[in-house]
Amino acid sequence: MKKRIIILGAIVLVVVLGWSAAWYFIAGQIRQQVDIMALADGETAPRLTCETLSTGGFPFRFELECRGATLVSGDMLIALPAWRASAMAYRPNHVLASANGPAQISDAFTGMRQDISWTDLNASMRLENWRIARLSIVGDDLAWSDSLFGTSMIASSPHVEVHLLDIAERHNQEARRSALALFARFDAVVAPAIAIEAANAEIEAEIDGLPDDVRNWGLVPFLPDWQQAGGSLNLVAMRASDATSDLSASGRLALDAQGYPEGAITIDSIGVAERIGPLIEEPWRTLVLGVPGPNGRHANQLNFAGGSLSSGLVPIAQLEPLF
């Protein structure tokens, strides 16, 4: 009996030591991947740096915490006090993340400085065969402010959520391309500059032609690769309304070989033209929203083709290529 107990104890010890070694190896690999992002040039690939980077969660979780986070992409810089991510060892394809605010956003080219604050901001991502099955971001008490000269509120919402869901039936195994459905909701939005009080908004869209393996994202320039794969953005519906106005839009956009948007967006609204009057002067307001009909509603179609934006058949702007 004593011998059996010794053997059992030895087996348990070997398992514990083996798992401990495996945990520390995997945690080290995770940390190494984040460290690699700090070596990016910030132009062709975003550069992420942390003042302090730590791992934890032993023995059943993998946790990563980055304090003093800075993300640089081109002229854009985003600074966060901290973000953290974790996954259970037995379910590594499901990652939970959260962040502390406020996020400070600046653009070295335009001089723009803005802050986004929140009380809670959480994310959840589940992968299946390295394909996004679901990605959700939920935030409470979000406030977006301009901080270039003092602090000026741009917009706020007590609750925001964004979800990306895999459209399994549109996965192209041969081409290694997937499609995602987007749903976003913004509750009780307040935007003082255009006198919006307690407006609710929803966005439903579908994006196809995406690489189906997230490990390949960023290996090549995203937009040219998406265009060559025939990717498109289908705006199924965008709806926004408050007590005195509403707006809806739908349409489909893609990119041509030169990187210009192509497609059309249909807009229908009432009460919006009066709201944006201080921001968009005529004739641009009518060119975007359209002429009001007998019922007071504005309707219009915006067309994108050959590097130009047209209101119906009337060209109104030249666009820059996206790549």
N, C-alpha and C positions, 0 to 999 in steps of 0.2 A: 504493500500500500504506500509506504513511504517513498519507494522508488518511483511509483506512478505519479505521486504528487510532485516530485522533483522534475520528472519529465514534463508534466503539464506546465509547471512553473517556468521551465526553460523555454517551452514553446510560446507561452504568453510573452515572455521577455523578448524573444526573437521577433515576434509579431510587433510588439510595441516599439522596439528599436528600429525595425524595418520601416514601420509606418512613420516614425519620427523622422528618419532620414529622408523618406520620400516627401513628407510634408515640407521640410526645410528646403529640399531641392526644388520642388514646385514653386514654393513661395519666392525663392531666389530667382527663378525663371520669370515669374510675373513681374517682380521688381525690375529685372533687367530690361524687360520690354518697355517699361515706363522710362527707364534711364535712356534707352535708345532714342525715344522721342525728343529728349533734351538735346540730341546731337543734330536734329534736323535743321535745315537752313531757314525755316520760317517763310520760304517763298514757294518752292515746289511742294513742300510738305510742312504742315503746321509744327511749330516747336513748343513742346510742353515742358516747363521746368517747375520744380518744387523747392521751396526753401528747406523743408524737411520731408522726407519720404520714409514711411514705416510700414511694416507688415505685421500681422497678428492673426488671431483667431484659432491658434493651435488648441485642440487637435482636429476639430471637425469642420472648421471654416477657414477660408482664405480671406483675409481682410487687408485692404490697402488704403492708407490714408496719406493724402498729399496736403501739406499746409503751406500757405504762401504760394498758391498756384498761379502761374502766368502762361497764357496761351498766345502765341504770336503767329499771325498768318498775313503775310504781306505788310500793309501799313496798319492793320488792325491788331490791337492788343486787348486782351481780356484778363483781368486780375481777379482772383477769388481768394477769400481768407482760407478756405479749406474745402476739399471734397473727399469723399470716401466711397469705396466699393467693396462688396463682399459676395461670396458664393459658398454654398455648402460643399464640402468635399465630395459627397455622394451625388451632387447635382451641379456640376461645374458649368453647365450650359445655361444656368439661370443666375444672372447677376443683378444684385440690388445696389443702388447708389443713392447718395444724397449730397447736398452741398450747402455750405454756409454762405450767406450773403453779407453785404451787397456785392454784386459783380460790377466792376468798374471797367467801362468800355471806352477806348480812345482810338482815334484814327490820326496817324502822324501826317497824312497828306492833307486832310480837310481841317484838322484841328478839332474835330468833334470830340466831346467828352460827355459821357452819359453813365448813369447808374441804374441798375435794376436790383431792387431789394425784395425780400420775401420773408415769411415766417417759417414756411416749410416748403422744401423742394426735393422731391424724391423721384427716382427713375427705376424702372425694372426692364430688363432685356432677357428674352429667352431665345436661344438658338436651337435649331434642329438641323443637323448635318452642316453646320457652319452657315446656315441661312437664317435670316431674321424671321422668327415665328411671331414674335410680338415685342414691341418696344413702346413703353408707356412713360410719360413724364407728367407729373401732377404737382401743381404748386398752389399755395394759398397766400393771400394778401400780397400779391405782386404789385409793385409800383415802379414805373419807368420814368426817370427824370433826366432833364438836361442839366449838367453840372458845369458847363463852360464858364458861365457868369452867375455865381450863386447856385440856387437849386430851383428849377422850374418843372412842375409836374407835366409830363406828356400824356400819360395814361396810367390807369390802375384797374385792378380787378381782384375781387376777393377769392376767385377760384379759376384756375386755368388747367386744362388737361389736353394732352396731345397723345394720340395712339397711332402706331404703325402696325399693320397686320399683314401677314403673308397671304397672298392670293394663290393658294396651292394649285388650283386648276390651271393657272397661267404660268406655271413654272416650266421653262424650256430646258429640259435636262441635257439635250444635245448641244445647245448653244451656251449652256451654263448661265442662263439669265432668269431673273425672277421679277415678280411684280408685287408691289405693296399698296395696301389701301390706307389712306390717311384720314383720320377723324380728329378734329380739334374743336374745343369748346371754350368760350370766354364768357364768364358770367358777370353781369352788372358792371360793365366797363364804363369808366369815367374818363373823358378826354376834354379838359377845360378849353383848349384852343378852338374846338369846333362845337362847344356847348353840348357835348354828349353826357347824359346822365343815365346810369343804370341801363345800358344797352347790352343785349345778349347777342352773341355771334357764334356761328358754327361753320366749319369748313369740312367738306367731304371731297376727297380727291383720290385718284389712282395714278401710280407711277410705275411704268413698266420699262423693261430693258436694262434693269439693274444687274450688276454682277451678283451671282447667287452665293458666293463665298465671301464673307466679310473679311477674310484674311487677304483677299486680293484688292480690297478697297485701298486706294492711295498708291498702288504699285505703278499705275499709269495715270496720266491726267484724267480726272473723272468725266468732265463734260465732253471732250472729244470722243472718249470711249463710249459714253452713253449715246451720243449722236450717231456714231458708226453702227451701234447695235440697234438703231431704229427706236430708241427710247422716246417716250412721250409722257406728258403730264395731262391727265384728264381731270379738269375741274368739274366734278359731278354737280356740286352745288356749294355756293357760299351765301349764307344768309345772315343778315344783321338787322336788328330792329330795336327801337325804344318806343316811348309813348307816342311820339309824333312823326316818326319816319321809319322807313325800312329800305333795304337794298338787297338784291339778290344777283348772282352772277354765275355763269357756267360757260364752259368751252374747253378747247383742247389746244395745247401748245407743244411744239417740238423745236428742234434746232436744225438749221440747214447746214450744208457742208462748210460754210464760212463762219458758223457760230452764231448766226442771227436767229432770233425767235421767228417761228412761223406758225400760223394758226389763227384762231379767232376766239374772242371772249364776248359774250352777250351780257349786257347789264340792264337791269330794270330797277327803278327806284322811285321813291316819293319822299319829299321833305329833305333830301340829301343836298340838292343844289343850294338851298338856302343855308344849310349848315356850313358848307365848304366855301361859301362866297368870300369870306375874308382871306382865304388861302389861295384860291384859284380864280383869277379874273376871267372875264369874258374876252374872246370867244372860246377860251379853252374849256371852261366849265361845260358849255353846251356841246363842244366837240367830244368831250369824254362821256357825259351822261346822256346826251341826246336832247331833242326838243320835246317839251311836255305835250302829252296828248290831251284830249278833251276831259279825261278824268284826272288830270294833273300829274299823271305818272310819266317819268322820263324813261325812254327806252333807246338803246343804242347797241351797235356792234363794233368792237374794236378789232381791226385786222392787222396782223403782223406778217410781213412778207418782204424779202429782199432788203432787209436792213431798215425798213420804214414802218412807222405806226400810222394807220389810217383810221379815220372815223367814217365808217361806211366806205365810200370811194374817195374821200377827201384826205390827202396826206397831211399829217399834223406834226410829225417829228421824225428825225433820223436817229436810229439806235446804234449803239456800239456793239460789236460782236462780243459774245460771252467767252470766247477762247481764241 
